[in-house]
Amino acid sequence: MSVSRDELAALIADIRGAGNATDTAVATLAPLNPEPLCRLCMKALDVRDVDVGTHAECEPVRDVGALPAPALAELSAALVAYEQSRDRSRQTTIGPSEVGVACDRRLGYILRNAPKQPDEQVKWAPMLGTAMHAVNADALTLANERLGRVRWLVERRVEPMPGLFGNTDAYDTDTDTVTDWKIVGKSTVEKARRNGPSEQYVVQAHVYGRGWQRLGYDPKWVRILYLPRWSHSIADAYEWTAPYSRLVAEKALARLRAVDERLTTLDVATHPERWADVAATPTSDACHWCPYHRRARQAIDFHGCSGYQSKPAQAVNDYLDSLPAST
């Protein structure tokens, strides 16, 4: 026959002769609750082990099967797919960052939305740059909140000339300074320290300034801040600042229009072989990073050009060119 908890409490109260011992009896019964035990050694469990039901030292060695495949390949594939899905990667129109490229042919390929050479590599450095841009934007937005006013305008869309759009990194309304972040490697910083920014970066900064000007602002300075990708310290950054020049911006935009007109005159859409008549400035560094550069020597057309050739490659090509045509 089973006895209820209340009946047992009443019985204990009667035995002790207490007038009202129900609460005392219930409290006395508390230790009777079963204590959690290890299901392997049957000894008491600590609170940290209750969720598992065993002591760590009691756990037998499990057969977990074969070692999982390395994650790097899967992560790389996911990053490539992610990068290709981003609006910036799918951009088909030219932006301010490209206006200052030295090579007219490359500029023409961008203007005519030529297909880029296949590239399934993870664009790790640009991804780090994208992440750092987002952090900087959040930091300056918080700085505005702490100031209680909007000093920094971040990630704003500008239109330096009709049809040419771009997103600027930051505009300091206290000093009327256009700022562009560059998250770069050590060699790029060292080169900038010695020689100043590249022409492409300088043009980009002033073209952004023209964009702000067309929005009604009065930019006085343009600034390029090289942030170190390789270092543990932001102190390794390099900063370049110059007065804003509308003339620099307008010259670059005039060149852009001239290249566009040249392509129209050549009618490269109908005569792709005429891409060879668009001026090019091939260099080892520029062609290495050019998305329209073919590594092998091929005809220059809408699908790209061979650009810079190393001396060994050029020697081989010259030899092949010297051979008589096959019959």
C-alpha positions as CSV (number, residue, x, y, z in Angstrom):
1,M,0.0,0.0,0.0
2,S,1.4,3.4,-1.0
3,V,1.5,6.3,1.4
4,S,1.2,9.9,0.2
5,R,3.6,12.6,1.1
6,D,1.1,14.4,3.2
7,E,0.2,11.2,5.1
8,L,3.8,10.6,5.8
9,A,4.3,14.1,7.0
10,A,1.3,13.8,9.3
11,L,2.7,10.6,10.7
12,I,6.1,12.1,11.5
13,A,4.3,15.0,13.2
14,D,2.4,12.7,15.4
15,I,5.5,10.8,16.3
16,R,7.3,13.9,17.3
17,G,4.4,15.4,19.0
18,A,4.7,18.6,17.3
19,G,1.6,20.8,17.1
20,N,2.1,21.9,13.5
21,A,5.1,20.0,12.1
22,T,4.0,19.7,8.4
23,D,6.6,22.3,7.2
24,T,9.3,20.8,9.4
25,A,8.5,17.3,8.1
26,V,8.5,18.3,4.5
27,A,11.9,20.0,5.1
28,T,13.1,16.9,6.8
29,L,12.1,14.9,3.8
30,A,14.0,17.0,1.3
31,P,17.2,15.0,1.5
32,L,15.2,11.9,0.6
33,N,15.0,13.2,-3.0
34,P,17.2,11.0,-5.2
35,E,20.6,12.6,-5.9
36,P,21.8,12.4,-9.6
37,L,24.2,9.6,-10.1
38,C,26.7,8.8,-12.8
39,R,25.1,6.1,-15.0
40,L,28.5,4.3,-15.3
41,C,30.1,4.4,-11.8
42,M,26.9,5.2,-9.9
43,K,28.6,7.9,-7.8
44,A,27.2,11.3,-7.3
45,L,27.4,13.8,-10.2
46,D,28.6,17.4,-9.9
47,V,26.2,20.0,-11.3
48,R,28.4,20.5,-14.4
49,D,28.0,16.8,-15.3
50,V,24.2,16.5,-15.0
51,D,23.5,17.3,-18.6
52,V,25.7,14.4,-19.8
53,G,24.8,11.9,-17.1
54,T,28.4,10.7,-16.5
55,H,31.7,12.0,-15.1
56,A,34.2,13.0,-17.7
57,E,36.7,10.4,-16.5
58,C,34.1,7.7,-16.7
59,E,33.4,8.3,-20.4
60,P,34.7,5.4,-22.6
61,V,36.8,6.2,-25.7
62,R,34.3,6.4,-28.6
63,D,34.8,5.4,-32.1
64,V,34.0,8.6,-34.0
65,G,35.0,7.3,-37.4
66,A,37.4,8.8,-39.9
67,L,38.8,12.3,-39.6
68,P,36.6,14.8,-41.3
69,A,37.8,16.2,-44.6
70,P,39.7,19.6,-44.3
71,A,37.4,22.6,-44.2
72,L,39.6,24.9,-46.2
73,A,38.4,23.7,-49.6
74,E,34.7,23.9,-48.6
75,L,35.2,27.3,-47.1
76,S,37.1,28.6,-50.1
77,A,34.3,27.4,-52.4
78,A,31.7,29.1,-50.2
79,L,33.7,32.4,-50.2
80,V,34.1,32.4,-54.0
81,A,30.3,31.9,-54.3
82,Y,29.7,34.6,-51.8
83,E,32.0,37.1,-53.5
84,Q,30.4,36.4,-56.9
85,S,27.0,37.1,-55.4
86,R,27.9,40.5,-54.0
87,D,26.5,43.6,-55.8
88,R,30.0,45.0,-56.1
89,S,31.3,41.8,-57.8
90,R,28.3,41.8,-60.2
91,Q,28.8,45.5,-61.0
92,T,28.8,46.0,-64.8
93,T,29.2,49.8,-65.0
94,I,32.4,51.7,-64.4
95,G,33.0,53.4,-61.0
96,P,35.2,56.2,-59.7
97,S,37.8,53.6,-58.4
98,E,38.5,52.6,-62.1
99,V,38.5,56.0,-63.8
100,G,42.2,56.5,-63.1
101,V,43.5,53.2,-64.5
102,A,46.5,54.0,-66.7
103,C,45.6,51.7,-69.6
104,D,43.0,53.0,-72.1
105,R,42.3,49.5,-73.3
106,R,41.5,48.3,-69.9
107,L,39.3,51.4,-69.4
108,G,37.6,50.5,-72.7
109,Y,37.0,46.9,-71.6
110,I,35.3,48.2,-68.4
111,L,33.2,50.7,-70.4
112,R,32.0,48.0,-72.8
113,N,31.4,45.5,-70.0
114,A,33.8,43.0,-71.5
115,P,33.9,39.5,-70.0
116,K,36.6,39.1,-67.3
117,Q,39.0,36.2,-67.4
118,P,37.9,33.2,-65.3
119,D,39.1,33.4,-61.7
120,E,38.0,30.9,-59.1
121,Q,40.5,32.1,-56.5
122,V,39.3,33.4,-53.2
123,K,39.8,37.2,-53.3
124,W,41.0,37.2,-49.7
125,A,42.6,40.7,-49.6
126,P,39.5,42.4,-51.1
127,M,37.3,40.5,-48.6
128,L,39.4,41.7,-45.7
129,G,39.1,45.2,-47.1
130,T,35.3,44.9,-47.3
131,A,35.2,43.7,-43.7
132,M,37.4,46.6,-42.6
133,H,35.3,49.2,-44.5
134,A,32.2,47.9,-42.6
135,V,34.0,48.2,-39.2
136,N,35.1,51.8,-40.0
137,A,31.6,52.7,-41.0
138,D,30.1,51.4,-37.8
139,A,32.9,53.1,-35.8
140,L,32.2,56.5,-37.3
141,T,28.4,56.1,-37.0
142,L,29.0,55.4,-33.3
143,A,31.3,58.5,-33.2
144,N,28.4,60.6,-34.5
145,E,26.1,59.2,-31.8
146,R,28.6,60.1,-29.1
147,L,29.0,63.6,-30.5
148,G,25.3,64.1,-30.6
149,R,25.5,65.4,-34.2
150,V,26.5,64.1,-37.7
151,R,30.1,65.0,-38.3
152,W,30.9,61.9,-40.4
153,L,29.0,61.0,-43.6
154,V,29.8,57.4,-44.3
155,E,29.2,55.1,-47.2
156,R,27.3,57.7,-49.3
157,R,26.5,57.4,-53.0
158,V,27.8,60.1,-55.2
159,E,27.6,60.9,-58.9
160,P,30.7,62.7,-60.1
161,M,29.3,63.0,-63.6
162,P,25.9,62.0,-65.1
163,G,25.8,58.2,-65.2
164,L,29.0,57.6,-63.1
165,F,28.1,56.5,-59.6
166,G,30.2,55.4,-56.6
167,N,30.1,54.9,-52.9
168,T,32.5,57.1,-50.9
169,D,34.0,55.9,-47.6
170,A,33.7,59.0,-45.5
171,Y,33.3,62.8,-45.6
172,D,34.3,64.8,-42.6
173,T,32.0,67.8,-42.4
174,D,34.1,69.5,-39.8
175,T,37.1,69.8,-42.2
176,D,35.3,69.2,-45.5
177,T,37.7,66.2,-46.2
178,V,36.9,63.4,-48.5
179,T,38.5,60.2,-47.1
180,D,39.1,56.9,-48.8
181,W,40.3,53.8,-46.9
182,K,42.8,51.4,-48.5
183,I,43.4,48.2,-46.6
184,V,46.7,47.1,-48.2
185,G,49.9,45.1,-47.9
186,K,53.3,46.2,-46.6
187,S,54.8,46.8,-50.0
188,T,52.0,49.1,-51.1
189,V,52.4,51.2,-48.0
190,E,56.1,51.4,-48.4
191,K,55.7,52.4,-52.1
192,A,53.2,55.1,-51.1
193,R,55.6,56.5,-48.4
194,R,58.4,56.8,-51.0
195,N,56.5,58.0,-54.0
196,G,53.0,59.0,-52.9
197,P,49.8,57.3,-53.9
198,S,49.3,55.8,-57.3
199,E,47.7,57.9,-60.0
200,Q,44.7,55.7,-59.9
201,Y,44.2,56.3,-56.2
202,V,44.7,60.0,-56.6
203,V,42.2,60.3,-59.4
204,Q,39.7,58.3,-57.5
205,A,40.0,60.6,-54.5
206,H,39.5,63.8,-56.6
207,V,36.6,62.2,-58.6
208,Y,34.9,61.4,-55.3
209,G,35.4,65.0,-54.3
210,R,33.7,66.1,-57.5
211,G,30.8,63.8,-56.5
212,W,30.5,65.5,-53.2
213,Q,30.7,68.9,-54.9
214,R,27.7,67.9,-57.1
215,L,25.8,67.1,-54.0
216,G,26.2,70.6,-52.8
217,Y,29.1,70.2,-50.4
218,D,32.4,72.2,-50.5
219,P,35.2,69.7,-50.3
220,K,38.5,71.3,-49.4
221,W,40.7,68.2,-48.9
222,V,41.0,64.7,-50.3
223,R,42.7,62.0,-48.1
224,I,43.8,58.4,-48.7
225,L,44.4,56.4,-45.5
226,Y,46.4,53.3,-46.1
227,L,45.5,50.8,-43.3
228,P,47.9,47.9,-42.7
229,R,46.6,44.5,-43.7
230,W,49.7,42.7,-42.4
231,S,50.3,44.4,-39.1
232,H,49.0,44.1,-35.6
233,S,49.1,47.8,-35.1
234,I,47.2,50.6,-36.8
235,A,50.2,52.8,-36.1
236,D,51.8,51.3,-39.3
237,A,49.2,53.1,-41.4
238,Y,50.1,55.8,-43.9
239,E,48.1,58.9,-44.5
240,W,48.2,61.1,-47.6
241,T,46.2,64.4,-47.8
242,A,46.1,67.0,-50.6
243,P,43.8,70.0,-51.5
244,Y,40.8,69.0,-53.5
245,S,41.3,69.8,-57.2
246,R,38.3,69.9,-59.5
247,L,40.7,70.2,-62.4
248,V,42.2,66.8,-61.6
249,A,38.7,65.3,-61.5
250,E,37.5,66.9,-64.7
251,K,40.7,65.9,-66.6
252,A,40.1,62.3,-65.6
253,L,36.4,62.4,-66.5
254,A,37.3,64.0,-69.9
255,R,39.7,61.1,-70.6
256,L,36.9,58.7,-69.8
257,R,34.6,60.3,-72.3
258,A,37.4,60.4,-74.9
259,V,38.0,56.6,-74.6
260,D,34.3,56.0,-74.8
261,E,34.1,58.1,-78.0
262,R,37.2,56.3,-79.4
263,L,35.4,52.9,-79.0
264,T,32.4,54.2,-80.7
265,T,34.4,55.6,-83.6
266,L,36.3,52.3,-84.0
267,D,33.0,50.4,-83.8
268,V,34.6,47.7,-81.7
269,A,31.2,46.0,-81.3
270,T,31.2,45.1,-85.0
271,H,34.9,44.9,-85.4
272,P,36.4,43.3,-82.3
273,E,39.8,43.1,-83.9
274,R,40.0,46.9,-83.6
275,W,40.5,46.6,-79.9
276,A,44.2,46.4,-80.9
277,D,43.9,50.0,-82.0
278,V,43.0,51.2,-78.5
279,A,46.1,52.4,-76.7
280,A,47.5,50.1,-74.0
281,T,50.2,50.6,-71.4
282,P,51.2,47.1,-70.4
283,T,53.4,46.6,-67.3
284,S,54.1,43.5,-65.3
285,D,52.3,44.8,-62.2
286,A,49.3,46.4,-64.0
287,C,48.6,43.4,-66.3
288,H,49.0,40.9,-63.4
289,W,46.0,42.4,-61.7
290,C,44.0,43.2,-64.8
291,P,40.9,41.0,-65.1
292,Y,41.0,41.2,-68.9
293,H,44.6,40.0,-69.2
294,R,45.2,36.7,-71.0
295,R,48.2,34.8,-69.7
296,A,48.8,33.3,-73.1
297,R,49.5,35.3,-76.3
298,Q,46.3,35.5,-78.2
299,A,44.6,37.9,-80.6
300,I,43.4,41.2,-79.0
301,D,39.6,41.3,-79.1
302,F,36.6,41.9,-76.9
303,H,37.6,38.9,-74.7
304,G,40.9,40.5,-73.6
305,C,44.5,41.0,-74.6
306,S,47.8,39.3,-73.7
307,G,49.2,42.6,-72.4
308,Y,52.6,42.3,-70.7
309,Q,54.7,39.2,-71.6
310,S,57.7,38.2,-69.6
311,K,61.0,38.0,-71.5
312,P,61.0,34.2,-71.7
313,A,57.4,34.1,-72.9
314,Q,58.1,36.9,-75.4
315,A,61.1,35.0,-76.7
316,V,59.0,31.9,-77.3
317,N,56.3,33.9,-79.0
318,D,58.9,35.7,-81.2
319,Y,60.3,32.3,-82.2
320,L,56.8,30.9,-83.0
321,D,56.1,34.0,-85.1
322,S,59.3,33.5,-87.1
323,L,58.2,30.0,-88.2
324,P,56.8,29.7,-91.7
325,A,53.0,29.3,-91.9
326,S,51.9,25.6,-92.2
327,T,50.6,24.5,-95.6
